[in-house]
Amino acid sequence: MNYNHKQVVEAAFKGRQNLLIHCMTSAVTSDVLVNAILSVGGSAFLTEDNRSIEEAVTRCDGLLLNFGQMSLTREKSLRLANHYANNFHTPTVVDLVAISTNSINKALADDLQFPPTSLIKGNMSEMRAYANLSNQGNGVDAGQADEELASVSELARHLKAMSMVNGLTYLATGSVDLIVNQDQSLLLKNGVAELASFTGSGDIVGALAAYWMAKGVTAFDAAILAVSYFNLCGEKVYQEFTQPMGIAAFRHQTLNQLSLLKFDKNWYKAIRSELL
């Protein structure tokens, strides 16, 4: 193990509970995100009413800005929430859904100035698009070529250069997950292929990261926690239930594990990581 996961986990699971995460996300995944946050001890609040956004961001402990299901109204709400997050120094996760295939989402991502401690995430194709690299994105899914090691390494170099300028932390998810800040790049190698087969899996990771950032965990460490915890939930289902199983059953059991894995005090020992 090349990274002190034990220290990160201990910091994340102690102290105050019931932290409030304001989630601005698509209707498709809002239910699963709220329940994911509840499963690890937090609480969630969802509003996109511009009349309420300042109050919501002021009162919340963390913020998730998800670019899914973009509309003109949602864009205005995301801009406003990001503005207040900068003003109030709110721990923020920005999930750049579909920017590899939607020019409106890409333009918004390029235009916004995110809070300096933010975590910016997306799948490998979305993050390549954000770094202005060629990509093979398909809707909200990443292209297989973008997940090859050479492509991931190229992306890591570009994201590190970006982080040296703005101080942001980046997470690119895929068959292998990449976390980059100005100091280091880390590959995470847990998970099973079935996790990519149900809607909202990537969104869950963003919500979990927002919760742990609200607890004072750095964006880099929160990304490690969120990715690894979710991926190990999937691995647990794969190990404990007869395979193959239907996607609906796999999804149900994975979501169930979100509330159970934390009771294994040594779950972090199964994290497989490698400094790039």
C-alpha positions in Angstrom: 0.0 0.0 0.0 1.6 3.2 -1.2 -0.7 5.6 0.6 -1.7 6.0 4.3 -5.4 5.0 3.9 -5.8 4.2 7.6 -5.1 7.8 8.6 -7.5 9.1 6.0 -10.3 6.7 7.0 -9.9 7.5 10.7 -10.2 11.3 10.0 -13.3 10.8 7.9 -15.3 8.6 10.3 -14.8 10.5 13.5 -16.3 13.7 14.8 -19.5 15.4 14.0 -22.2 13.5 12.1 -25.4 14.6 10.2 -23.5 17.2 8.2 -25.8 18.8 5.6 -24.9 18.4 1.9 -26.7 20.6 -0.6 -27.0 18.5 -3.8 -27.8 20.1 -7.1 -28.3 17.0 -9.3 -30.5 15.5 -11.9 -33.9 14.1 -11.1 -32.7 10.7 -12.4 -30.2 10.2 -9.5 -31.4 12.5 -6.7 -33.0 9.7 -4.7 -30.0 7.5 -4.8 -27.6 10.4 -3.8 -29.7 11.4 -0.8 -29.8 7.8 0.4 -26.0 7.4 -0.2 -25.3 10.4 2.0 -27.6 9.1 4.7 -25.9 5.7 4.6 -22.6 7.2 5.7 -24.0 9.5 8.4 -24.8 12.7 6.6 -28.0 14.5 5.6 -29.0 16.0 2.2 -30.9 18.9 0.9 -32.0 19.6 -2.7 -33.1 22.9 -4.1 -32.6 24.6 -7.5 -35.0 27.5 -6.7 -32.9 30.6 -7.3 -34.7 32.4 -4.4 -33.4 29.7 -2.0 -29.9 29.1 -3.2 -28.1 31.7 -1.2 -29.7 30.5 2.0 -29.1 26.8 1.1 -25.4 27.3 0.4 -25.0 29.4 3.5 -26.5 26.8 5.7 -25.0 23.6 4.2 -21.7 22.0 5.2 -20.9 20.9 1.7 -22.1 21.3 -1.9 -22.4 19.0 -4.9 -22.9 20.6 -8.3 -23.8 18.0 -10.9 -24.1 18.9 -14.5 -26.7 16.2 -15.3 -29.9 17.1 -17.2 -28.8 20.6 -18.1 -31.3 23.3 -18.9 -31.2 27.0 -19.0 -32.8 27.1 -15.5 -30.4 24.6 -14.1 -27.4 26.5 -15.6 -28.5 29.7 -13.8 -28.9 27.8 -10.6 -25.5 26.2 -10.9 -23.9 29.5 -11.6 -25.6 31.1 -8.6 -24.6 28.2 -6.2 -21.0 28.3 -7.4 -20.9 32.1 -6.8 -22.1 31.6 -3.2 -19.7 28.7 -2.7 -16.8 30.9 -3.6 -18.1 33.6 -1.3 -18.7 31.3 1.7 -15.7 29.0 1.0 -18.1 26.0 0.9 -16.4 22.6 0.3 -17.6 21.8 -3.2 -17.6 18.8 -5.6 -18.3 19.6 -9.2 -19.4 16.6 -11.4 -18.9 17.5 -15.0 -21.5 15.2 -16.4 -21.7 15.0 -20.2 -19.1 17.7 -21.0 -17.4 15.4 -23.5 -20.5 15.3 -25.7 -22.5 18.4 -24.7 -21.1 21.7 -25.8 -23.4 23.7 -23.5 -22.1 21.7 -20.5 -18.5 22.2 -21.7 -18.9 25.9 -22.1 -20.3 26.2 -18.6 -17.4 24.2 -17.1 -14.9 26.4 -18.9 -16.6 29.6 -17.8 -17.0 28.9 -14.1 -14.3 29.7 -11.6 -14.6 27.0 -8.9 -13.8 27.5 -5.2 -10.0 26.8 -4.8 -10.4 23.7 -2.6 -12.9 22.1 -4.9 -12.9 18.5 -6.3 -13.6 18.5 -10.0 -14.7 15.0 -11.2 -16.0 13.2 -14.2 -15.4 10.0 -16.1 -12.2 9.6 -18.1 -13.7 11.1 -21.3 -15.3 14.0 -19.5 -12.0 14.9 -17.8 -10.1 14.6 -21.0 -12.6 17.1 -22.5 -12.1 19.4 -19.6 -8.4 19.2 -20.1 -9.0 20.0 -23.9 -7.8 16.6 -25.0 -9.3 14.4 -27.6 -11.8 11.9 -26.2 -14.2 9.1 -27.2 -17.0 10.0 -24.9 -20.5 8.6 -25.6 -23.3 10.4 -23.9 -22.6 10.2 -20.2 -20.3 7.2 -20.7 -16.5 7.1 -21.2 -15.0 5.7 -24.3 -12.9 2.6 -23.9 -9.8 4.1 -25.5 -9.9 6.9 -22.9 -9.4 4.3 -20.2 -6.2 2.8 -21.6 -3.1 3.4 -19.5 -1.4 5.7 -22.1 -4.5 7.9 -22.2 -4.8 7.9 -18.4 -1.1 8.9 -18.1 -1.5 11.7 -20.6 -4.6 12.9 -18.7 -2.7 12.8 -15.4 0.1 15.0 -16.8 -2.4 17.6 -18.1 -4.4 17.7 -14.9 -1.3 18.1 -12.8 -0.3 21.1 -14.9 -3.7 22.6 -14.5 -3.6 22.0 -10.7 -0.3 23.7 -10.5 -2.0 26.9 -11.7 -5.4 26.7 -9.9 -4.8 24.4 -6.9 -7.8 22.3 -7.7 -8.1 18.5 -7.2 -9.3 16.3 -10.1 -10.9 12.9 -10.1 -11.3 10.9 -13.3 -13.3 7.7 -12.9 -13.2 4.5 -14.9 -12.1 0.9 -14.8 -9.1 2.5 -13.0 -9.7 5.7 -11.1 -7.3 8.7 -11.2 -6.9 11.4 -8.6 -4.6 14.3 -9.3 -3.5 17.5 -7.4 -0.5 19.7 -7.7 1.6 17.3 -5.6 0.8 13.8 -6.7 -1.2 11.5 -9.0 -2.8 8.3 -7.6 -4.4 5.4 -9.3 -7.1 3.4 -7.5 -7.7 -0.1 -8.7 -10.8 -1.5 -6.9 -14.2 -2.1 -8.2 -16.1 -4.5 -10.5 -17.4 -4.0 -14.0 -21.0 -4.3 -12.9 -20.8 -0.9 -11.1 -20.8 0.8 -14.4 -24.0 -0.9 -15.4 -26.5 1.1 -13.4 -27.4 4.8 -13.5 -26.0 7.0 -10.8 -22.9 5.1 -9.8 -20.6 8.0 -10.7 -23.0 10.5 -9.1 -22.8 8.5 -5.8 -19.1 8.9 -5.7 -19.4 12.7 -6.0 -22.0 12.8 -3.2 -19.8 10.8 -0.9 -16.8 13.0 -1.6 -18.8 16.1 -0.8 -19.8 14.6 2.5 -16.3 13.8 3.5 -15.0 17.2 2.4 -17.7 18.8 4.6 -16.0 16.9 7.5 -12.8 18.7 6.8 -11.1 15.9 4.7 -9.0 17.3 1.9 -10.4 17.0 -1.6 -7.7 14.5 -2.5 -8.4 12.3 0.5 -12.1 12.6 0.1 -11.8 11.4 -3.5 -9.8 8.4 -2.3 -12.5 7.6 0.3 -15.5 8.1 -2.0 -14.1 6.0 -4.9 -12.7 3.2 -2.7 -15.7 2.9 -0.4 -18.1 2.7 -3.3 -16.0 0.3 -5.3 -15.4 -2.0 -2.3 -19.2 -2.1 -1.7 -19.5 -3.5 -5.2 -16.7 -5.9 -4.6 -18.4 -7.1 -1.4 -21.6 -7.9 -3.3 -19.6 -9.7 -6.0 -18.0 -11.8 -3.3 -21.0 -12.6 -1.2 -23.7 -13.3 -3.8 -23.9 -15.9 -6.5 -22.9 -14.5 -9.9 -24.1 -13.7 -12.4 -27.0 -11.7 -10.9 -29.3 -9.2 -12.5 -28.3 -5.6 -12.6 -31.3 -4.5 -10.5 -30.3 -7.0 -7.8 -26.7 -6.0 -8.0 -27.6 -2.3 -7.7 -29.9 -3.0 -4.7 -27.2 -4.9 -2.8 -24.5 -2.4 -3.6 -26.6 0.4 -2.2 -27.3 -1.7 0.8 -23.6 -2.1 1.4 -23.2 1.6 1.6 -24.7 1.5 5.1 -22.9 -1.7 6.1 -19.2 -1.5 4.9 -18.4 1.2 7.5 -18.9 -1.4 10.3 -15.9 -3.3 9.1 -13.1 -1.3 10.8 -10.5 -2.7 8.4 -12.3 -2.2 5.1 -9.6 0.3 4.0 -7.0 -2.5 3.9 -8.6 -3.8 0.7 -7.9 -0.5 -1.1 -5.5 -1.1 -4.0 -3.6 2.1 -5.0 -0.5 3.1 -6.9 1.2 6.4 -7.1 1.6 7.4 -10.8 
